[in-house]
Amino acid sequence: MTAPPAVSVKNLRIALPKGAERPFAVDGISLDLRPGKIVCVVGESGSGKSMCAHALMGLLPDTVTVTSGEIQFEGRDLLKLGDECWRDLRGRRLAMIFQEPMTALNPLMRIGDQMAEMFEAHGLLTPRERRAKALSLAREVGLPDPERIVRAYPHQLSGGQRQRAMIAMALALEPAVLVADEPTTALDVTTQAQILKLIRNLQRNRNMAVMFITHDFGVVADIADQVVVLRHGKVVEEGPASAVFNAPQHDYTKALHAPRTSQDPSLIPLLPLP
């Protein structure tokens, strides 16, 4: 029996400011995120995939406007929540991993303190318990020599280690939903494979619903259960990962899937709008 959605996005439409190249960043998108499943949202730069992620996390910029739709989570429409509700939900029930950890991590704080801060922000645990939990999280995400890592600053870690630290912070409060916005793009191929495996294992162990944003169909093959392909803010194809990966139907999906374009989205041929 299929589990009910953890998150249900219905007819989401996000308007761009006047003068933009198109009216909507996201134009009538609907999708479900289910516990224990990873939905890969795939598309080139400007397709609307990151805007979907930011809408789900309540992080839309002031320059865009939600004109229709809803995002249902635990009986509430996330698009209607105020700042106080978001402070309670973000991190605790919904968490996000960003593309470049150096811009998300505080360069002046030790890694362990930043992990512990996740608990402090929600008034959880004693200082000693927070430090112990930070060490435990460092071990869980596979950081080498965790006792040293938690005392280190972000610039003292490799790119892969920083991303592992970001994953630990995102998972600290055991959220029901994880949004990963191209978290492996800046990593080398070997490290990317390790991080994808880590996210998949943690997601399965914790039965999380995951929205994974990517432009790379190689990532889809490694991690996705379901795939949603976006182009110019609209869904052009969706379905089980095996079907979309092995037998893509839309020309744009086929272009994304081509070996040369999977590593460089700028090589995707410009297809005419439908």
N, C-alpha and C positions, 0 to 999 in steps of 0.2 A: 504494500500500500504506500502511495506517494505521500511524503510528509507535507504538511501545509507550508506555504512560504514563510520564511522569517521576515522577508521584505518583499513588498509588492509595489512595483512602480507602474503607474497607470497613466497612459496618455500624457506623459510629461512634455511640456513645451516651454522652452526658455528663449526669450527674445534677446537678440543682440541690440546694441545701441544703433541709432540712426547713422547711416553712412557705412555700416559694415557690409561685407561682401555678400551676405545673405541675411534674410530677416531673422532666422532662428538658429541658435547654436545647437539646440536639441528640438526636434520637431515630431512630437507625437509618439515618443518611445514608451513601450511597455515591456517589462520583464520581471521575472520572479527570481529571488535568491532563496534557496532552500537549505536547511541544515545539512551539513555533511557534504555539500556539493560546491564546486567551483564553477562560476560562470565567467568565461573570458569575454570581455567586450573588446572587439578588435576593430582597428581602423587606422588610417594615416593621421598625421598631425592635422588638427582642425576638423576632425570627423564628429566631434562632440563627446568622445568617450570620457575624457577627463572632466568635462562639465557635468556629466552624469554622476561621476564619483563625488565631485564637490557638492552637488545637490543632495546626495545621500548623506553627506557628513555635515550639512548645514554650513558649508564654506564657500558659497557662491559669491563672486565679487559684486560690489554695488553697481557695476556698470551693466549688469544683465538683469532681466526681470522674468520671473516665472509667470506665464500667462494662463496656463491651464495644467490640469493633472494633479496627481497626489502620489505620495510615497508612504505607504502604510507599514508601520512597524509597531508591534505589540499594542494594537488598538488605537494608535495615534497617527495622524498625518504629519510627517516630519516637516513638511513645508509650512506648517502653521505654528510651529513651536517658537517660543521666545528664547531669549538668551539664557535665562535661568534654567529652563528645561534642557537646553543644549549642554550647559555646563555639567549637568548631572548625567546625561546620556553619553556624551562624547568621551571615549576612553573606557567607560565602564560597560556600556552595552554595544557601542559601535566604535570601531577603531580603524585607523588608517596607517598604511606604510607609504612613505613618499619615495619619489624617484631618486632624489639625491640627498642622502642622510646628512651631508655636511651643512646643508641649508636648513635642515630640521633640528639637528642637534645643537645644543648650546655649547659653543667652543670654550667657554669659561668654566664649565661644570664637569666634574668627573662623571664617567659613564654610570657608575653605580648610584651616584646621587640623582642623576636624571631618571634612572629606573625607579628609585625610591620615591621620587617626586610624584609619580603617577598615583601612588597610594596616599601621599600627603594631600594632594589636590582634592581627594574625595573623603578625607578625614578617616582613613583606614589605617589600622595597625599602629604600633608604637615605633619610635625611631629605630630601636634595635631590631624589631621584626621586619621593618622595611629594608634594612641593610641585609638581613638574612635572606629575604625574598629576592632582592636584587642579585645576590650571589647564586641563588637557586635558578633564577631565570637565565643568567649568563651560562650556566651549565646546560640548561634545557635547550638553548639555541645553538649549542656547540661552540661557544667561544673558547679558544685555547687559554689555558692558565687563567681561569676566571677570577681567582683572587687578585691577580695583577690587573686584569682588564677592568674590573670595577673601580680600580683606583686611577686608571688612565684617563687622559683627556681625548676628545675625538680625533685630534690631529695625530695622536700617537698610534692610531689603529689603521689597518688597511681598509680599502673600500668595502671588501666583503665583511670584515669584522664590524665596521660601522653599520652596515645593513643588518647584520645579525643583532646588533644592539638595538636598532630601531624596531626590529621584529619583537624582541623581548619586551620593549616598552609598550608596543601595541597590544601584546597579549597579556600584559601584567594583570589586568583586572578581569581576565577571562571573558572577553566580549562574545556576544552571540553572532556578530557580523564583523567581518574584516574586509576593508577596501584596500586593495594594493594597486597603487598608481604607477605602473611601469617600474617596479622596484629593482629590476635586474638590468635595465638598459645601460647603465654606466659601468657595468662589470664585465670582466673578461669571460670567455665562454665557459671555462672550467668553474669559475666562481659562480657564474649564473646558474649552472646546472646544480651546484650544491645548494644554492639559496632556494631554487625551485623545489628541490627534494625536501628541504627543511619546511617550507611553507606547506607543502602537500602533507607531510607527516604530522605536523602540528595541527593542521586543519582536520585531519581524520581523527587524531587522538582527542580533539576537543569538540568535534562535531559542529564546527562553525560553518556558517554560510559565508562564502567568499565571492566578492566581485574583483576580478583581476583584469586590470587595464593593460593592453599591450598593442603594439603594431606588428608583432613578430609571430608568424604562424608556427615557427619552431617551438615557441613557448606554448602555444595552443596544444600542440601534439604532446608536450610533456605533462601538462597540468590540468587541462580543461575537462569538465564533465559536459557542460553546455557551452555553446558559442553564440554570441550576438555580434553580427558584423554591421558597423555603422559607416555611412558615407554621407557627408554634408548634413549631419544631424538626424538622419533617418535610418531605420533598420532596413537593410537590403537582403539579409539572409540570417536565419537563426535555426538552431536545432542541436541535436546531440553532437558532441565533438567528433565522434567517429564519422558521422555522415557529412558534416561540413568540411572536415579535413580531407576525407578520402574521395568525396564526390561533390565538390562545390557546384552550386547551380548558377549563381549570379556571376557575370563577367568580372565585376569588381572583386569578388571573393577569389576568383581564379587568379586575378592579377596579384592580390596580396599573397596568395599561396605559392606563386612562382618562386623557384629557388633563389633567383637573384634579388627579388624584391623583399624576401623575408628578412634580409639583413640590413636593407637600406630602403626606407619607405619613400625616399625621394625618387627612386627608380620606378615606382608604380606608374604605369601609363595613365595619362589623363583621359578618363572615359567621359562621354557626354552625359549630362544629367538626364534622367528618365523624363 
